[in-house]
Amino acid sequence: MKDARQMRSITLLGFLCAALLSVGPAFAHGDEAHGSAPKAPTDAVQTNQDMASMQSTGTQVNGEASAHGDMAAGNGAAAADHEGASNGESGVIAVLTNLHPATVHFPIALVLMAALTELFAIRRGGTGLEGAVRVMIYGAAAGAVFATLFGWIHTGIWFGGEGVMQIHRWTGMALAVLGLALAAIERNRRESRTALRVLLFTMAVLVIGQGYLGGELAHGTDHLGLSFI
C-alpha cells in the first residue's frame, strides 16, 4: 500500500510538471500569437524606410531647384556675354567696340541745339539763323549714322535683349534714318520750313528718350530716380 501511494504521488507530480512546462511558453509571449515577429523591429524598419523616402524626395527637390537656378543664371548671363564679348580683344578692335558711348554725345547735342535755334528763329521771325541750323542738321545726321554704326559694332550682330535694349536699338536706327531724311529736306528745301521743323522737333523728342534709355542700359534701371513719377 505504501508503495502504491508513492507511485501515485510520483505520477501526480509528473503530470503537474508536464502541465507547467506546456503552459510556460504561452505565458512567456504574452498576448502575441506564437511565432509572430516582434512589433518594435517592424516599426524600426518602417521608420528607416520613411527616412530614406524623405531623403530621396529632398535630393530630388534640391536637384530640381539647382536645375532651375542654373537655367535662370544662364538666361541672366546671356545679355552679359554679348555686352562683354570684347573683354578679351585688344588693339584697334577693342577701341572700335567701345566707341559707341563717345559717338552719341555729338548728334544728341547737335539735334537739340538745332531744334532750340529753330524755335528761336520762329519766335524772332527770321533772324538769319537758318545757316546755323543747316550746319547743325548736317552734323547731327552724320553723327547719328556713326553712333548707330558703332552701336552695332559694340554689340555685334545681336538681336537679343529685353524691352529697353530692343527699344534703344531700333530707336537708334530710326534716328539715323530720320537724320538723313532731315538733311535731304534741308538741302532740297525751297521756301517753307514746315516739313523740316516737324521732323526736327520729332527727332529732338526721340533723342531725349534715346539718351534716357542709354542711361538705363549703362547705369541700371531708374538711374535718374524717376520711379516716383
KASULBEL-V497526 format. One record per pair of residues at least 6 apart in sequence whose C-alpha atoms are under 6 Angstrom apart, sorted by sequence separation. I is the first residue (numbers start at 1). J is the second residue. D is the distance in whole Angstrom. If there is no record, write none. Layout:
((I;J;D) (I;J;D))
This chain:
((121;127;6) (114;133;5) (114;136;6) (110;136;5) (111;140;6) (110;140;5) (145;176;5) (144;176;5) (107;140;4) (107;143;5) (107;144;6) (141;179;4) (141;180;5) (104;147;5) (103;147;5) (138;183;6) (100;147;6) (100;150;5) (100;151;5) (97;153;5) (97;154;4) (115;201;6) (112;204;6) (111;204;6))
